[in-house]
């Protein structure tokens, strides 16, 4: 598998189960390195609210972000 793109929403999709997020982050981080996985977060949050959530939940760095205009 090469060139895989993962686009995901945040609330109740990626975020919601902290234990599952830790496990998923480990898997996705490995795929990101091994298979050139690209990660895109799509959210209705503003950039400021996304950054706050990212700080709280330690999301993986995304390759792109789709967010609400501030």
PDB file of N, CA, C and O in Angstrom:
ATOM      1  N   UNK A   1       0.848  -1.169   0.000  1.00  0.00           N
ATOM      2  CA  UNK A   1       0.000   0.000   0.000  1.00  0.00           C
ATOM      3  C   UNK A   1       0.895   1.234   0.000  1.00  0.00           C
ATOM      4  O   UNK A   1       1.780   1.367   0.845  1.00  0.00           O
ATOM      5  N   UNK A   2       0.663   2.126  -0.942  1.00  0.00           N
ATOM      6  CA  UNK A   2       1.383   3.397  -0.970  1.00  0.00           C
ATOM      7  C   UNK A   2       0.420   4.512  -1.330  1.00  0.00           C
ATOM      8  O   UNK A   2      -0.611   4.283  -1.962  1.00  0.00           O
ATOM      9  N   UNK A   3       0.767   5.711  -0.923  1.00  0.00           N
ATOM     10  CA  UNK A   3      -0.018   6.867  -1.289  1.00  0.00           C
ATOM     11  C   UNK A   3      -1.429   6.868  -0.723  1.00  0.00           C
ATOM     12  O   UNK A   3      -2.365   7.249  -1.425  1.00  0.00           O
ATOM     13  N   UNK A   4      -1.608   6.456   0.513  1.00  0.00           N
ATOM     14  CA  UNK A   4      -2.931   6.367   1.123  1.00  0.00           C
ATOM     15  C   UNK A   4      -3.305   7.697   1.771  1.00  0.00           C
ATOM     16  O   UNK A   4      -2.478   8.323   2.434  1.00  0.00           O
ATOM     17  N   UNK A   5      -4.557   8.126   1.577  1.00  0.00           N
ATOM     18  CA  UNK A   5      -5.057   9.368   2.149  1.00  0.00           C
ATOM     19  C   UNK A   5      -6.159   9.052   3.142  1.00  0.00           C
ATOM     20  O   UNK A   5      -7.133   8.382   2.802  1.00  0.00           O
ATOM     21  N   UNK A   6      -6.008   9.535   4.378  1.00  0.00           N
ATOM     22  CA  UNK A   6      -7.028   9.381   5.407  1.00  0.00           C
ATOM     23  C   UNK A   6      -7.593  10.754   5.718  1.00  0.00           C
ATOM     24  O   UNK A   6      -6.870  11.637   6.179  1.00  0.00           O
ATOM     25  N   UNK A   7      -8.883  10.938   5.467  1.00  0.00           N
ATOM     26  CA  UNK A   7      -9.578  12.173   5.814  1.00  0.00           C
ATOM     27  C   UNK A   7     -10.584  11.808   6.898  1.00  0.00           C
ATOM     28  O   UNK A   7     -11.398  10.903   6.713  1.00  0.00           O
ATOM     29  N   UNK A   8     -10.530  12.508   8.029  1.00  0.00           N
ATOM     30  CA  UNK A   8     -11.421  12.183   9.131  1.00  0.00           C
ATOM     31  C   UNK A   8     -11.934  13.435   9.827  1.00  0.00           C
ATOM     32  O   UNK A   8     -11.229  14.436   9.951  1.00  0.00           O
ATOM     33  N   UNK A   9     -13.171  13.351  10.275  1.00  0.00           N
ATOM     34  CA  UNK A   9     -13.727  14.376  11.155  1.00  0.00           C
ATOM     35  C   UNK A   9     -13.124  14.154  12.539  1.00  0.00           C
ATOM     36  O   UNK A   9     -12.427  13.165  12.765  1.00  0.00           O
ATOM     37  N   UNK A  10     -13.390  15.066  13.454  1.00  0.00           N
ATOM     38  CA  UNK A  10     -12.808  14.945  14.780  1.00  0.00           C
ATOM     39  C   UNK A  10     -13.827  14.498  15.821  1.00  0.00           C
ATOM     40  O   UNK A  10     -13.693  13.409  16.379  1.00  0.00           O
ATOM     41  N   UNK A  11     -14.831  15.306  16.091  1.00  0.00           N
ATOM     42  CA  UNK A  11     -15.782  15.019  17.170  1.00  0.00           C
ATOM     43  C   UNK A  11     -16.565  13.735  16.909  1.00  0.00           C
ATOM     44  O   UNK A  11     -17.183  13.568  15.858  1.00  0.00           O
ATOM     45  N   UNK A  12     -16.524  12.843  17.880  1.00  0.00           N
ATOM     46  CA  UNK A  12     -17.246  11.570  17.837  1.00  0.00           C
ATOM     47  C   UNK A  12     -16.849  10.694  16.650  1.00  0.00           C
ATOM     48  O   UNK A  12     -17.551   9.739  16.318  1.00  0.00           O
ATOM     49  N   UNK A  13     -15.753  11.011  16.027  1.00  0.00           N
ATOM     50  CA  UNK A  13     -15.192  10.167  14.969  1.00  0.00           C
ATOM     51  C   UNK A  13     -13.783   9.779  15.394  1.00  0.00           C
ATOM     52  O   UNK A  13     -13.524   8.616  15.703  1.00  0.00           O
ATOM     53  N   UNK A  14     -12.884  10.735  15.411  1.00  0.00           N
ATOM     54  CA  UNK A  14     -11.515  10.484  15.868  1.00  0.00           C
ATOM     55  C   UNK A  14     -11.413  10.715  17.373  1.00  0.00           C
ATOM     56  O   UNK A  14     -10.694  10.000  18.071  1.00  0.00           O
ATOM     57  N   UNK A  15     -12.126  11.701  17.858  1.00  0.00           N
ATOM     58  CA  UNK A  15     -12.104  12.068  19.275  1.00  0.00           C
ATOM     59  C   UNK A  15     -13.342  11.505  19.952  1.00  0.00           C
ATOM     60  O   UNK A  15     -14.439  11.550  19.397  1.00  0.00           O
ATOM     61  N   UNK A  16     -13.159  10.978  21.147  1.00  0.00           N
ATOM     62  CA  UNK A  16     -14.302  10.483  21.905  1.00  0.00           C
ATOM     63  C   UNK A  16     -13.916   9.340  22.829  1.00  0.00           C
ATOM     64  O   UNK A  16     -14.530   9.149  23.878  1.00  0.00           O
ATOM     65  N   UNK A  17     -12.904   8.584  22.442  1.00  0.00           N
ATOM     66  CA  UNK A  17     -12.417   7.472  23.254  1.00  0.00           C
ATOM     67  C   UNK A  17     -10.905   7.635  23.350  1.00  0.00           C
ATOM     68  O   UNK A  17     -10.173   7.278  22.427  1.00  0.00           O
ATOM     69  N   UNK A  18     -10.443   8.176  24.477  1.00  0.00           N
ATOM     70  CA  UNK A  18      -9.021   8.508  24.618  1.00  0.00           C
ATOM     71  C   UNK A  18      -8.105   7.294  24.481  1.00  0.00           C
ATOM     72  O   UNK A  18      -7.026   7.398  23.899  1.00  0.00           O
ATOM     73  N   UNK A  19      -8.523   6.154  25.007  1.00  0.00           N
ATOM     74  CA  UNK A  19      -7.697   4.945  24.905  1.00  0.00           C
ATOM     75  C   UNK A  19      -7.586   4.495  23.450  1.00  0.00           C
ATOM     76  O   UNK A  19      -6.501   4.150  22.982  1.00  0.00           O
ATOM     77  N   UNK A  20      -8.703   4.502  22.746  1.00  0.00           N
ATOM     78  CA  UNK A  20      -8.694   4.110  21.334  1.00  0.00           C
ATOM     79  C   UNK A  20      -7.851   5.084  20.507  1.00  0.00           C
ATOM     80  O   UNK A  20      -7.174   4.674  19.564  1.00  0.00           O
ATOM     81  N   UNK A  21      -7.893   6.383  20.862  1.00  0.00           N
ATOM     82  CA  UNK A  21      -7.108   7.373  20.126  1.00  0.00           C
ATOM     83  C   UNK A  21      -5.614   7.109  20.283  1.00  0.00           C
ATOM     84  O   UNK A  21      -4.861   7.239  19.317  1.00  0.00           O
ATOM     85  N   UNK A  22      -5.183   6.749  21.462  1.00  0.00           N
ATOM     86  CA  UNK A  22      -3.767   6.437  21.690  1.00  0.00           C
ATOM     87  C   UNK A  22      -3.330   5.264  20.808  1.00  0.00           C
ATOM     88  O   UNK A  22      -2.279   5.318  20.169  1.00  0.00           O
ATOM     89  N   UNK A  23      -4.131   4.223  20.778  1.00  0.00           N
ATOM     90  CA  UNK A  23      -3.815   3.040  19.966  1.00  0.00           C
ATOM     91  C   UNK A  23      -3.826   3.397  18.482  1.00  0.00           C
ATOM     92  O   UNK A  23      -2.919   3.017  17.741  1.00  0.00           O
ATOM     93  N   UNK A  24      -4.857   4.129  18.048  1.00  0.00           N
ATOM     94  CA  UNK A  24      -4.958   4.522  16.644  1.00  0.00           C
ATOM     95  C   UNK A  24      -3.781   5.399  16.240  1.00  0.00           C
ATOM     96  O   UNK A  24      -3.230   5.230  15.152  1.00  0.00           O
ATOM     97  N   UNK A  25      -3.388   6.333  17.103  1.00  0.00           N
ATOM     98  CA  UNK A  25      -2.238   7.192  16.788  1.00  0.00           C
ATOM     99  C   UNK A  25      -0.969   6.372  16.567  1.00  0.00           C
ATOM    100  O   UNK A  25      -0.178   6.684  15.677  1.00  0.00           O
ATOM    101  N   UNK A  26      -0.771   5.335  17.363  1.00  0.00           N
ATOM    102  CA  UNK A  26       0.406   4.474  17.182  1.00  0.00           C
ATOM    103  C   UNK A  26       0.365   3.781  15.823  1.00  0.00           C
ATOM    104  O   UNK A  26       1.373   3.731  15.117  1.00  0.00           O
ATOM    105  N   UNK A  27      -0.785   3.254  15.461  1.00  0.00           N
ATOM    106  CA  UNK A  27      -0.945   2.561  14.169  1.00  0.00           C
ATOM    107  C   UNK A  27      -0.762   3.545  13.016  1.00  0.00           C
ATOM    108  O   UNK A  27      -0.021   3.267  12.072  1.00  0.00           O
ATOM    109  N   UNK A  28      -1.437   4.695  13.090  1.00  0.00           N
ATOM    110  CA  UNK A  28      -1.354   5.672  12.006  1.00  0.00           C
ATOM    111  C   UNK A  28       0.042   6.264  11.874  1.00  0.00           C
ATOM    112  O   UNK A  28       0.493   6.530  10.760  1.00  0.00           O
ATOM    113  N   UNK A  29       0.729   6.474  12.978  1.00  0.00           N
ATOM    114  CA  UNK A  29       2.086   6.993  12.912  1.00  0.00           C
ATOM    115  C   UNK A  29       2.996   6.033  12.151  1.00  0.00           C
ATOM    116  O   UNK A  29       3.813   6.459  11.335  1.00  0.00           O
ATOM    117  N   UNK A  30       2.854   4.747  12.420  1.00  0.00           N
ATOM    118  CA  UNK A  30       3.649   3.741  11.697  1.00  0.00           C
ATOM    119  C   UNK A  30       3.297   3.733  10.217  1.00  0.00           C
ATOM    120  O   UNK A  30       4.185   3.693   9.365  1.00  0.00           O
ATOM    121  N   UNK A  31       2.007   3.771   9.909  1.00  0.00           N
ATOM    122  CA  UNK A  31       1.573   3.778   8.495  1.00  0.00           C
ATOM    123  C   UNK A  31       2.053   5.048   7.803  1.00  0.00           C
ATOM    124  O   UNK A  31       2.417   5.021   6.628  1.00  0.00           O
ATOM    125  N   UNK A  32       2.052   6.160   8.533  1.00  0.00           N
ATOM    126  CA  UNK A  32       2.499   7.428   7.976  1.00  0.00           C
ATOM    127  C   UNK A  32       3.949   7.324   7.520  1.00  0.00           C
ATOM    128  O   UNK A  32       4.311   7.817   6.452  1.00  0.00           O
ATOM    129  N   UNK A  33       4.763   6.688   8.327  1.00  0.00           N
ATOM    130  CA  UNK A  33       6.189   6.533   7.996  1.00  0.00           C
ATOM    131  C   UNK A  33       6.422   5.453   6.951  1.00  0.00           C
ATOM    132  O   UNK A  33       7.201   5.652   6.019  1.00  0.00           O
ATOM    133  N   UNK A  34       5.751   4.305   7.096  1.00  0.00           N
ATOM    134  CA  UNK A  34       6.032   3.152   6.236  1.00  0.00           C
ATOM    135  C   UNK A  34       5.375   3.226   4.865  1.00  0.00           C
ATOM    136  O   UNK A  34       5.917   2.701   3.892  1.00  0.00           O
ATOM    137  N   UNK A  35       4.219   3.869   4.776  1.00  0.00           N
ATOM    138  CA  UNK A  35       3.436   3.810   3.538  1.00  0.00           C
ATOM    139  C   UNK A  35       3.060   5.177   2.994  1.00  0.00           C
ATOM    140  O   UNK A  35       2.171   5.280   2.148  1.00  0.00           O
ATOM    141  N   UNK A  36       3.714   6.218   3.460  1.00  0.00           N
ATOM    142  CA  UNK A  36       3.433   7.566   2.980  1.00  0.00           C
ATOM    143  C   UNK A  36       1.959   7.931   3.158  1.00  0.00           C
ATOM    144  O   UNK A  36       1.357   8.557   2.286  1.00  0.00           O
ATOM    145  N   UNK A  37       1.392   7.536   4.284  1.00  0.00           N
ATOM    146  CA  UNK A  37       0.015   7.885   4.620  1.00  0.00           C
ATOM    147  C   UNK A  37      -0.084   9.381   4.813  1.00  0.00           C
ATOM    148  O   UNK A  37       0.738   9.971   5.514  1.00  0.00           O
ATOM    149  N   UNK A  38      -1.073  10.002   4.207  1.00  0.00           N
ATOM    150  CA  UNK A  38      -1.360  11.422   4.399  1.00  0.00           C
ATOM    151  C   UNK A  38      -2.605  11.533   5.264  1.00  0.00           C
ATOM    152  O   UNK A  38      -3.588  10.825   5.045  1.00  0.00           O
ATOM    153  N   UNK A  39      -2.561  12.423   6.248  1.00  0.00           N
ATOM    154  CA  UNK A  39      -3.662  12.592   7.188  1.00  0.00           C
ATOM    155  C   UNK A  39      -4.256  13.982   7.019  1.00  0.00           C
ATOM    156  O   UNK A  39      -3.541  14.983   7.017  1.00  0.00           O
ATOM    157  N   UNK A  40      -5.591  14.027   6.875  1.00  0.00           N
ATOM    158  CA  UNK A  40      -6.315  15.296   6.764  1.00  0.00           C
ATOM    159  C   UNK A  40      -7.408  15.299   7.822  1.00  0.00           C
ATOM    160  O   UNK A  40      -8.202  14.362   7.907  1.00  0.00           O
ATOM    161  N   UNK A  41      -7.445  16.357   8.628  1.00  0.00           N
ATOM    162  CA  UNK A  41      -8.523  16.521   9.599  1.00  0.00           C
ATOM    163  C   UNK A  41      -9.526  17.509   9.025  1.00  0.00           C
ATOM    164  O   UNK A  41      -9.154  18.567   8.517  1.00  0.00           O
ATOM    165  N   UNK A  42     -10.795  17.155   9.112  1.00  0.00           N
ATOM    166  CA  UNK A  42     -11.876  18.021   8.654  1.00  0.00           C
ATOM    167  C   UNK A  42     -12.756  18.318   9.859  1.00  0.00           C
ATOM    168  O   UNK A  42     -13.277  17.403  10.496  1.00  0.00           O
ATOM    169  N   UNK A  43     -12.921  19.604  10.170  1.00  0.00           N
ATOM    170  CA  UNK A  43     -13.650  19.968  11.372  1.00  0.00           C
ATOM    171  C   UNK A  43     -14.447  21.241  11.184  1.00  0.00           C
ATOM    172  O   UNK A  43     -14.097  22.092  10.366  1.00  0.00           O
ATOM    173  N   UNK A  44     -15.504  21.365  11.933  1.00  0.00           N
ATOM    174  CA  UNK A  44     -16.276  22.592  11.972  1.00  0.00           C
ATOM    175  C   UNK A  44     -15.719  23.587  12.973  1.00  0.00           C
ATOM    176  O   UNK A  44     -16.266  24.675  13.151  1.00  0.00           O
ATOM    177  N   UNK A  45     -14.638  23.212  13.621  1.00  0.00           N
ATOM    178  CA  UNK A  45     -13.985  24.101  14.595  1.00  0.00           C
ATOM    179  C   UNK A  45     -13.165  25.171  13.868  1.00  0.00           C
ATOM    180  O   UNK A  45     -12.744  24.986  12.726  1.00  0.00           O
ATOM    181  N   UNK A  46     -12.953  26.279  14.552  1.00  0.00           N
ATOM    182  CA  UNK A  46     -12.025  27.291  14.042  1.00  0.00           C
ATOM    183  C   UNK A  46     -10.601  26.782  14.243  1.00  0.00           C
ATOM    184  O   UNK A  46     -10.382  25.806  14.961  1.00  0.00           O
ATOM    185  N   UNK A  47      -9.655  27.430  13.620  1.00  0.00           N
ATOM    186  CA  UNK A  47      -8.250  27.039  13.787  1.00  0.00           C
ATOM    187  C   UNK A  47      -7.850  27.117  15.256  1.00  0.00           C
ATOM    188  O   UNK A  47      -7.148  26.240  15.759  1.00  0.00           O
ATOM    189  N   UNK A  48      -8.292  28.159  15.938  1.00  0.00           N
ATOM    190  CA  UNK A  48      -7.956  28.318  17.362  1.00  0.00           C
ATOM    191  C   UNK A  48      -8.518  27.162  18.193  1.00  0.00           C
ATOM    192  O   UNK A  48      -7.813  26.613  19.041  1.00  0.00           O
ATOM    193  N   UNK A  49      -9.772  26.789  17.961  1.00  0.00           N
ATOM    194  CA  UNK A  49     -10.366  25.685  18.714  1.00  0.00           C
ATOM    195  C   UNK A  49      -9.727  24.350  18.344  1.00  0.00           C
ATOM    196  O   UNK A  49      -9.578  23.475  19.197  1.00  0.00           O
ATOM    197  N   UNK A  50      -9.349  24.189  17.078  1.00  0.00           N
ATOM    198  CA  UNK A  50      -8.631  22.970  16.670  1.00  0.00           C
ATOM    199  C   UNK A  50      -7.299  22.882  17.415  1.00  0.00           C
ATOM    200  O   UNK A  50      -6.947  21.822  17.932  1.00  0.00           O
ATOM    201  N   UNK A  51      -6.563  23.984  17.472  1.00  0.00           N
ATOM    202  CA  UNK A  51      -5.262  23.979  18.139  1.00  0.00           C
ATOM    203  C   UNK A  51      -5.411  23.650  19.625  1.00  0.00           C
ATOM    204  O   UNK A  51      -4.576  22.949  20.197  1.00  0.00           O
ATOM    205  N   UNK A  52      -6.471  24.158  20.244  1.00  0.00           N
ATOM    206  CA  UNK A  52      -6.738  23.842  21.647  1.00  0.00           C
ATOM    207  C   UNK A  52      -7.007  22.344  21.815  1.00  0.00           C
ATOM    208  O   UNK A  52      -6.465  21.713  22.722  1.00  0.00           O
ATOM    209  N   UNK A  53      -7.841  21.780  20.943  1.00  0.00           N
ATOM    210  CA  UNK A  53      -8.132  20.348  20.990  1.00  0.00           C
ATOM    211  C   UNK A  53      -6.866  19.533  20.743  1.00  0.00           C
ATOM    212  O   UNK A  53      -6.617  18.543  21.431  1.00  0.00           O
ATOM    213  N   UNK A  54      -6.080  19.943  19.777  1.00  0.00           N
ATOM    214  CA  UNK A  54      -4.836  19.249  19.451  1.00  0.00           C
ATOM    215  C   UNK A  54      -3.911  19.222  20.665  1.00  0.00           C
ATOM    216  O   UNK A  54      -3.272  18.206  20.937  1.00  0.00           O
ATOM    217  N   UNK A  55      -3.839  20.316  21.380  1.00  0.00           N
ATOM    218  CA  UNK A  55      -3.006  20.392  22.588  1.00  0.00           C
ATOM    219  C   UNK A  55      -3.522  19.439  23.673  1.00  0.00           C
ATOM    220  O   UNK A  55      -2.739  18.779  24.357  1.00  0.00           O
ATOM    221  N   UNK A  56      -4.843  19.378  23.817  1.00  0.00           N
ATOM    222  CA  UNK A  56      -5.454  18.536  24.855  1.00  0.00           C
ATOM    223  C   UNK A  56      -5.362  17.046  24.523  1.00  0.00           C
ATOM    224  O   UNK A  56      -5.140  16.229  25.417  1.00  0.00           O
ATOM    225  N   UNK A  57      -5.527  16.686  23.260  1.00  0.00           N
ATOM    226  CA  UNK A  57      -5.642  15.277  22.864  1.00  0.00           C
ATOM    227  C   UNK A  57      -4.391  14.732  22.181  1.00  0.00           C
ATOM    228  O   UNK A  57      -4.319  13.534  21.908  1.00  0.00           O
ATOM    229  N   UNK A  58      -3.415  15.576  21.901  1.00  0.00           N
ATOM    230  CA  UNK A  58      -2.162  15.135  21.275  1.00  0.00           C
ATOM    231  C   UNK A  58      -2.432  14.377  19.975  1.00  0.00           C
ATOM    232  O   UNK A  58      -2.030  13.224  19.818  1.00  0.00           O
ATOM    233  N   UNK A  59      -3.115  15.039  19.056  1.00  0.00           N
ATOM    234  CA  UNK A  59      -3.392  14.451  17.747  1.00  0.00           C
ATOM    235  C   UNK A  59      -2.096  14.332  16.961  1.00  0.00           C
ATOM    236  O   UNK A  59      -1.144  15.078  17.191  1.00  0.00           O
ATOM    237  N   UNK A  60      -2.072  13.395  16.040  1.00  0.00           N
ATOM    238  CA  UNK A  60      -0.929  13.311  15.134  1.00  0.00           C
ATOM    239  C   UNK A  60      -0.913  14.558  14.257  1.00  0.00           C
ATOM    240  O   UNK A  60      -1.965  15.132  13.974  1.00  0.00           O
ATOM    241  N   UNK A  61       0.248  14.969  13.836  1.00  0.00           N
ATOM    242  CA  UNK A  61       0.330  16.086  12.912  1.00  0.00           C
ATOM    243  C   UNK A  61      -0.361  15.714  11.622  1.00  0.00           C
ATOM    244  O   UNK A  61      -0.160  14.626  11.082  1.00  0.00           O
ATOM    245  N   UNK A  62      -1.170  16.620  11.137  1.00  0.00           N
ATOM    246  CA  UNK A  62      -1.868  16.334   9.884  1.00  0.00           C
ATOM    247  C   UNK A  62      -1.110  16.960   8.726  1.00  0.00           C
ATOM    248  O   UNK A  62      -0.336  17.902   8.897  1.00  0.00           O
ATOM    249  N   UNK A  63      -1.350  16.416   7.554  1.00  0.00           N
ATOM    250  CA  UNK A  63      -0.761  16.975   6.335  1.00  0.00           C
ATOM    251  C   UNK A  63      -1.593  18.145   5.817  1.00  0.00           C
ATOM    252  O   UNK A  63      -1.102  18.994   5.073  1.00  0.00           O
ATOM    253  N   UNK A  64      -2.862  18.172   6.223  1.00  0.00           N
ATOM    254  CA  UNK A  64      -3.760  19.256   5.840  1.00  0.00           C
ATOM    255  C   UNK A  64      -4.877  19.345   6.886  1.00  0.00           C
ATOM    256  O   UNK A  64      -5.161  18.386   7.604  1.00  0.00           O
ATOM    257  N   UNK A  65      -5.495  20.518   6.949  1.00  0.00           N
ATOM    258  CA  UNK A  65      -6.588  20.752   7.876  1.00  0.00           C
ATOM    259  C   UNK A  65      -7.684  21.507   7.145  1.00  0.00           C
ATOM    260  O   UNK A  65      -7.427  22.518   6.490  1.00  0.00           O
ATOM    261  N   UNK A  66      -8.891  21.016   7.260  1.00  0.00           N
ATOM    262  CA  UNK A  66     -10.069  21.713   6.758  1.00  0.00           C
ATOM    263  C   UNK A  66     -10.795  22.204   8.001  1.00  0.00           C
ATOM    264  O   UNK A  66     -11.285  21.401   8.795  1.00  0.00           O
ATOM    265  N   UNK A  67     -10.865  23.525   8.172  1.00  0.00           N
ATOM    266  CA  UNK A  67     -11.441  24.094   9.394  1.00  0.00           C
ATOM    267  C   UNK A  67     -12.352  25.271   9.044  1.00  0.00           C
ATOM    268  O   UNK A  67     -12.314  25.825   7.945  1.00  0.00           O
ATOM    269  N   UNK A  68     -13.163  25.618  10.026  1.00  0.00           N
ATOM    270  CA  UNK A  68     -14.078  26.737   9.885  1.00  0.00           C
ATOM    271  C   UNK A  68     -13.286  28.038   9.941  1.00  0.00           C
ATOM    272  O   UNK A  68     -12.311  28.155  10.683  1.00  0.00           O
ATOM    273  N   UNK A  69     -13.712  28.998   9.157  1.00  0.00           N
ATOM    274  CA  UNK A  69     -13.087  30.301   9.192  1.00  0.00           C
ATOM    275  C   UNK A  69     -13.357  30.963  10.534  1.00  0.00           C
ATOM    276  O   UNK A  69     -14.468  30.872  11.056  1.00  0.00           O
ATOM    277  N   UNK A  70     -12.364  31.620  11.092  1.00  0.00           N
ATOM    278  CA  UNK A  70     -12.516  32.270  12.412  1.00  0.00           C
ATOM    279  C   UNK A  70     -13.431  33.463  12.342  1.00  0.00           C
ATOM    280  O   UNK A  70     -13.667  34.121  13.355  1.00  0.00           O
TER     281      UNK A  70
END
